[in-house]
Amino acid sequence: MSAKISKRDKPDWLAARLKAAGLRTTRPRLALADLLFGKGDRHITAEQLYGEARAAGLSVSQATIYNTLNQFHAAGLLREVQVDPSRSYFDTNTSDHHHFYIEEEGRLIDIEKQAIPIASLPDSPDGFQISDVEIIIRLTR
């Protein structure tokens, strides 16, 4: 959507987006959707979203944050990027792409899919097929 959405139109746009994904438009979901999608494409952890929600005066629990992020992910509104077993980011850009991960900053940067040509992949084990390839390039200073 290229046109700028006014504050008055934002709840309608967000509600329509949630409904199209098969989610009910509860007040907490709408408020969290506004935080997530109101700033363009971004990568955010559950902890960061919780901090933003509290700073915005939202009275939500960490459980609500985790549940909402997982529901948005399951509905295809977010992409989960797991950088290690204990840290996941949620990406509002759901297109096919890769990432740079700046370890010291805990920050992800998008890489266009076509910027990393993949000439071939190994055969998958019997009974499996490759569903996607996602590359995370780790950076340090």
C-alpha positions in Angstrom: 0.0 0.0 0.0 1.7 3.2 -1.2 -0.7 5.8 0.2 0.0 7.0 3.7 -2.6 5.9 6.2 -4.0 8.5 8.5 -4.4 7.9 12.2 -8.2 7.8 11.7 -7.9 5.1 8.9 -5.3 3.0 10.7 -7.7 1.0 12.9 -9.9 0.1 9.9 -6.9 -0.9 7.9 -5.4 -3.0 10.7 -8.8 -4.6 11.5 -9.2 -5.5 7.8 -5.7 -7.0 7.8 -6.4 -9.1 10.9 -9.8 -10.2 9.5 -8.3 -11.2 6.2 -5.8 -13.4 8.1 -8.7 -15.1 9.9 -8.1 -13.4 13.3 -10.6 -11.7 15.5 -10.0 -8.0 16.0 -9.7 -7.7 19.7 -8.5 -4.5 21.3 -5.1 -5.9 22.4 -4.5 -7.4 18.9 -5.3 -4.1 17.2 -3.0 -2.2 19.6 -0.1 -4.6 19.1 -0.7 -4.7 15.3 -0.4 -0.9 15.3 2.9 -1.1 17.1 4.2 -3.9 14.8 3.0 -2.7 11.4 2.7 1.1 11.9 6.5 1.6 11.5 7.2 -0.1 8.2 9.2 -3.3 7.9 11.0 -4.2 11.0 12.5 -7.1 13.1 11.4 -7.2 16.7 11.7 -9.7 19.7 8.8 -10.4 22.1 10.7 -8.5 24.8 11.2 -5.4 22.6 7.5 -5.4 21.7 6.6 -5.8 25.4 8.7 -2.7 26.2 7.1 -0.7 23.4 3.6 -1.7 24.5 4.4 -0.7 28.1 5.9 2.6 26.9 2.7 3.2 24.9 0.6 2.8 28.0 -0.8 -0.6 27.0 -1.7 -2.9 29.8 -0.7 -6.2 28.3 1.1 -9.2 29.8 4.1 -10.9 28.4 1.9 -13.9 27.8 -0.4 -11.8 25.6 2.6 -10.5 23.6 3.9 -14.1 23.0 0.4 -15.4 22.1 -0.2 -12.5 19.7 3.1 -12.8 18.0 2.6 -16.6 17.6 -1.0 -16.0 16.3 0.2 -13.4 13.8 3.0 -15.8 12.7 0.6 -18.7 12.3 -1.8 -16.4 10.2 1.1 -15.4 7.9 1.3 -11.8 9.1 4.8 -12.2 10.5 7.8 -14.3 9.7 9.8 -15.8 12.6 13.6 -15.6 12.3 15.4 -17.8 14.9 19.0 -16.6 15.2 19.9 -19.1 18.0 17.9 -21.5 20.2 17.1 -18.8 22.7 16.4 -15.8 20.5 13.7 -15.3 17.8 12.8 -12.2 15.9 9.5 -11.5 14.3 9.8 -9.9 10.8 6.9 -7.8 9.4 8.4 -8.4 5.9 7.0 -11.8 5.0 8.5 -11.9 1.5 11.2 -14.4 0.7 14.5 -12.9 1.8 17.7 -13.6 3.8 19.3 -11.7 6.7 22.5 -10.2 8.0 22.6 -10.6 11.8 24.9 -8.2 13.7 25.7 -10.2 16.7 27.0 -7.4 19.0 23.8 -5.3 18.4 21.3 -8.2 18.1 20.1 -6.6 14.9 18.8 -8.1 11.6 19.1 -6.5 8.2 17.2 -7.7 5.2 19.0 -9.1 2.1 17.1 -9.5 -1.1 16.6 -13.2 -2.0 18.2 -12.7 -5.5 21.3 -11.2 -3.9 22.4 -14.7 -2.9 22.2 -17.0 -5.9 22.0 -20.6 -4.9 23.3 -22.8 -7.7 22.4 -26.2 -6.1 21.2 -27.8 -3.0 21.9 -31.3 -1.6 19.3 -34.0 -2.1 16.9 -34.1 0.9 16.7 -37.3 2.9 14.2 -39.9 1.8 10.6 -38.9 2.7 11.4 -35.2 2.9 11.4 -32.3 0.5 13.0 -28.8 0.8 10.3 -26.3 1.6 12.5 -23.2 1.9 16.1 -21.9 2.2 16.8 -19.1 4.5 20.3 -17.8 5.0 21.5 -15.8 8.0 24.9 -14.2 7.6 26.4 -13.4 11.0 28.5 -10.2 11.3 30.9 -9.0 13.9 33.1 -5.9 14.1 
